[in-house]
Amino acid sequence: MTINWIQAALLGLFACLSSMPGLGGTSFGNYTLGRPLVAGLVCGIILGDIQSGILVGAAMQVVYIALVTPGGTVSADVRAVSYIGIPLAMLALNSYGLNPASAKGIGMATSFGTMVGTLGTVLFYGTATINLVWQHMGWSAVEKGDFKKLYIVNKFLPWISHIVCSFVPALVMCKLGVPVVNAIKANLPMDGLAMKTLFTVGSLLPCVGIAILLKQVVEKALDFIPFFFGFTLAAGMGLNLVSAAVVAAMFAILNYELKMVGIKAKKAAAAGGDFDDDEEEI
């Protein structure tokens, strides 16, 4: 597997579009297109190996499943993980002949994602720093009463920041990452201490992501049951992440409908009206 300049440019474009203001704003850009699970599909289509892209993206998504950016503080940049880490991980797996679904494949993929994600933090703050220039221009326009200039400041000038700190780094690193991966393969054999350490650490990283997620959502011991249920499905029935997500979505819908019935009942009781359970359909 190789990455040509056109493929690298497409990866850089998606890295730019998944930035905070890119492609429909934060919701569709950063929190959808920039997530490793979605980016895995995009990278798989661009590089011509959809299955590997999705598997690598799913492995990296588990690590960063609970990543948030409170007040602009980030510990890793998933934009870099998605559109630099995933392509390089796919190259490495293909070079070593590893199955992306295997334990070693997942370990290598998550390790590549973590390394690039930490590096991507520099790009994130670089973007924010450059955007301060446009912010200053916006305040100057407001003081002068030139409100039309705010559209340029808000919609167009930030793209300069994201081209510099998203498009160009992804373009260069994806294209020049091929010889780097080949050099790693030549100097670090599979049975060497360095690769064994990489696989071991990479295999532990998904546990960190799950632990962070549990810390955020678990308030009482009973909240552990849905997680144990998901692991039971995976272990007992052999369900993969996609199948488990479909089952979870069904339970989420049922839980939502039940809560809505309770809310309507409370509203009806507060209004002094009669609430007929038979009229509610779940």
Legacy VTK file of the C-alpha trace (Angstrom):
# vtk DataFile Version 3.0
C-alpha trace
ASCII
DATASET POLYDATA
POINTS 282 float
0.000 0.000 0.000
1.231 3.478 -0.892
-0.146 7.003 -0.648
0.196 9.256 -3.684
-0.023 13.036 -3.646
-3.697 13.086 -4.676
-4.648 10.726 -1.845
-2.540 12.734 0.604
-4.238 15.943 -0.566
-7.689 14.400 -0.042
-6.706 13.304 3.455
-5.449 16.817 4.149
-8.708 18.281 2.849
-10.787 16.118 5.188
-8.472 17.005 8.070
-9.170 20.649 7.280
-12.932 20.102 6.940
-13.093 18.285 10.275
-11.564 21.257 12.090
-13.751 23.192 14.505
-15.479 25.584 12.050
-15.200 23.325 9.036
-17.957 21.784 6.939
-21.167 22.732 8.687
-19.676 23.779 11.993
-18.657 21.850 15.062
-21.458 19.261 15.002
-20.908 17.871 11.523
-17.242 18.808 11.264
-15.350 18.150 14.463
-17.810 15.880 16.262
-18.782 13.749 13.252
-16.343 13.895 10.352
-13.394 14.261 12.722
-14.208 11.163 14.802
-11.934 8.158 14.107
-14.893 5.845 13.490
-16.176 8.035 10.643
-12.685 8.966 9.461
-11.800 5.275 9.195
-14.448 4.885 6.502
-13.262 8.028 4.703
-9.600 6.930 4.829
-10.562 3.437 3.683
-12.371 4.845 0.647
-9.485 7.163 -0.246
-6.798 4.480 0.180
-8.853 1.711 -1.427
-9.177 -0.561 1.626
-12.488 0.161 3.314
-12.419 -2.840 5.644
-9.010 -2.005 7.093
-9.943 1.658 7.409
-13.080 0.897 9.406
-11.294 -1.612 11.665
-8.439 0.795 12.387
-10.869 3.665 12.944
-12.958 1.579 15.352
-9.854 0.610 17.332
-8.771 4.244 17.660
-12.304 5.418 18.474
-12.351 3.276 21.621
-9.254 5.082 22.916
-10.745 8.552 22.329
-14.395 7.687 22.956
-14.610 9.987 25.982
-12.336 12.783 24.754
-13.759 16.257 25.389
-12.269 19.743 25.021
-13.345 21.753 28.074
-12.516 25.387 27.515
-10.341 24.554 24.522
-8.042 22.352 26.609
-7.114 19.216 24.663
-4.937 16.252 25.581
-4.944 14.915 22.020
-6.155 16.141 18.641
-8.523 13.596 17.090
-8.324 15.483 13.803
-4.694 14.388 13.557
-5.541 10.916 14.880
-8.216 10.506 12.214
-6.500 11.790 9.085
-2.839 11.234 9.878
-2.828 8.391 12.394
-5.305 6.130 10.594
-3.589 6.284 7.158
-0.148 5.708 8.713
-1.504 2.846 10.821
-3.033 1.280 7.705
0.338 1.565 5.980
2.125 -0.020 8.926
-0.346 -2.904 9.203
-0.103 -3.573 5.489
3.688 -3.400 5.599
3.938 -5.882 8.484
1.200 -8.083 7.061
-0.930 -7.799 10.218
-4.680 -8.292 10.343
-6.334 -5.046 11.577
-8.797 -7.142 13.575
-6.086 -9.080 15.418
-4.735 -8.170 18.850
-1.375 -7.132 17.389
-3.077 -5.138 14.661
-5.231 -3.245 17.162
-2.196 -2.634 19.382
-0.176 -1.153 16.529
-3.094 0.954 15.275
-3.851 2.498 18.664
-0.150 3.181 19.287
0.172 5.077 16.002
-2.983 7.030 16.794
-1.745 8.027 20.242
1.621 9.216 18.952
0.043 11.328 16.227
-2.721 12.600 18.535
-0.192 14.009 20.968
1.681 15.671 18.106
-1.601 17.002 16.777
-2.104 18.991 19.976
0.584 21.370 18.707
-1.401 21.822 15.500
-4.579 22.475 17.484
-3.025 25.269 19.517
-1.287 26.579 16.411
-4.701 26.982 14.782
-6.070 28.744 17.850
-3.087 31.100 17.959
-3.434 32.131 14.318
-7.172 32.629 14.815
-6.379 35.290 17.408
-5.206 37.492 14.532
-8.592 37.207 12.819
-10.328 37.842 16.138
-8.399 41.095 16.553
-9.422 42.119 13.038
-13.044 41.353 13.919
-12.970 43.543 17.019
-11.439 46.372 14.996
-14.245 46.044 12.438
-16.867 46.199 15.207
-15.304 49.325 16.682
-15.398 50.974 13.243
-18.971 49.845 12.611
-17.926 47.768 9.610
-20.156 44.804 10.418
-20.043 43.382 6.887
-16.368 42.602 7.427
-17.342 40.203 10.207
-18.621 37.735 7.606
-15.153 37.581 6.065
-13.525 37.300 9.483
-15.883 34.534 10.572
-16.340 32.518 7.389
-13.196 32.866 5.298
-10.113 34.009 7.202
-10.100 31.033 9.630
-9.622 28.732 6.645
-6.114 30.140 6.346
-5.419 28.848 9.853
-6.783 25.412 9.075
-4.970 25.122 5.760
-1.697 25.946 7.507
-2.255 23.748 10.578
-4.455 20.955 9.170
-4.218 20.567 5.400
-0.470 21.045 4.960
0.658 18.847 7.916
-1.702 16.023 6.914
-0.593 16.283 3.273
3.112 16.149 4.121
2.963 13.552 6.900
0.727 11.147 4.981
2.887 11.337 1.878
6.260 11.266 3.641
5.031 8.689 6.148
5.533 5.864 3.656
9.365 5.794 3.875
9.129 6.306 7.644
6.942 3.211 7.989
9.319 1.261 5.748
12.261 2.400 7.895
10.446 1.234 11.041
9.820 -2.150 9.451
13.455 -2.484 8.409
14.897 -1.546 11.798
12.302 -2.931 14.210
11.562 -6.640 13.649
8.291 -8.118 14.824
9.935 -10.274 17.493
12.055 -7.402 18.865
11.599 -5.782 22.256
10.514 -2.442 20.772
7.649 -3.945 18.751
6.526 -6.180 21.607
6.412 -3.114 23.850
4.450 -1.215 21.178
1.889 -4.012 20.888
1.525 -4.339 24.667
1.061 -0.628 25.319
-1.268 -0.292 22.332
-3.451 -3.132 23.607
-3.897 -1.352 26.944
-4.908 2.006 25.457
-8.567 1.031 24.759
-8.911 0.256 28.467
-7.920 3.847 29.212
-10.630 5.169 26.898
-13.297 2.941 28.448
-12.156 3.892 31.968
-12.434 7.623 31.180
-15.911 7.079 29.739
-17.027 5.126 32.820
-15.731 7.871 35.084
-17.905 10.398 33.257
-21.185 8.465 33.022
-21.263 6.071 35.976
-22.913 7.598 39.035
-24.017 4.458 40.873
-23.207 0.752 40.821
-26.336 -0.028 38.797
-24.908 1.960 35.861
-22.283 -0.739 35.337
-24.912 -3.257 34.197
-25.318 -1.869 30.621
-21.541 -2.037 30.143
-21.351 -5.596 31.447
-24.270 -6.490 29.193
-22.384 -5.197 26.154
-19.265 -7.142 27.038
-21.415 -10.247 27.571
-22.900 -9.867 24.100
-19.432 -9.531 22.594
-17.999 -12.504 24.497
-21.006 -14.831 24.424
-22.481 -14.104 20.985
-19.383 -12.901 19.166
-20.891 -9.525 18.270
-18.542 -6.888 16.899
-18.658 -3.176 17.756
-21.148 -2.349 14.997
-23.581 -5.104 15.998
-23.306 -4.182 19.684
-23.970 -0.540 18.768
-27.189 -1.530 16.932
-28.392 -3.505 19.964
-27.480 -0.576 22.233
-29.387 1.825 19.986
-32.524 -0.283 20.381
-32.218 -0.214 24.173
-31.560 3.535 24.034
-34.791 4.091 22.090
-36.774 2.000 24.583
-35.223 3.875 27.499
-36.032 7.219 25.855
-39.653 6.253 25.223
-40.111 5.058 28.810
-38.681 8.310 30.180
-40.953 10.351 27.918
-43.971 8.467 29.268
-42.880 9.336 32.809
-42.368 13.007 31.918
-45.814 13.232 30.294
-47.372 11.585 33.336
-45.755 14.127 35.663
-46.902 17.015 33.465
-50.434 15.662 33.386
-50.443 15.231 37.157
-49.095 18.739 37.657
-51.766 20.149 35.378
-54.455 18.359 37.365
-55.567 16.327 34.370
-56.127 12.621 34.026
-53.375 10.557 32.490
-54.449 7.403 30.728
-51.637 4.873 30.406
-53.606 2.981 27.760
-53.284 5.930 25.384
-49.515 5.867 25.468
-47.812 3.614 22.996
-44.175 2.686 23.308
LINES 1 283
282 0 1 2 3 4 5 6 7 8 9 10 11 12 13 14 15 16 17 18 19 20 21 22 23 24 25 26 27 28 29 30 31 32 33 34 35 36 37 38 39 40 41 42 43 44 45 46 47 48 49 50 51 52 53 54 55 56 57 58 59 60 61 62 63 64 65 66 67 68 69 70 71 72 73 74 75 76 77 78 79 80 81 82 83 84 85 86 87 88 89 90 91 92 93 94 95 96 97 98 99 100 101 102 103 104 105 106 107 108 109 110 111 112 113 114 115 116 117 118 119 120 121 122 123 124 125 126 127 128 129 130 131 132 133 134 135 136 137 138 139 140 141 142 143 144 145 146 147 148 149 150 151 152 153 154 155 156 157 158 159 160 161 162 163 164 165 166 167 168 169 170 171 172 173 174 175 176 177 178 179 180 181 182 183 184 185 186 187 188 189 190 191 192 193 194 195 196 197 198 199 200 201 202 203 204 205 206 207 208 209 210 211 212 213 214 215 216 217 218 219 220 221 222 223 224 225 226 227 228 229 230 231 232 233 234 235 236 237 238 239 240 241 242 243 244 245 246 247 248 249 250 251 252 253 254 255 256 257 258 259 260 261 262 263 264 265 266 267 268 269 270 271 272 273 274 275 276 277 278 279 280 281
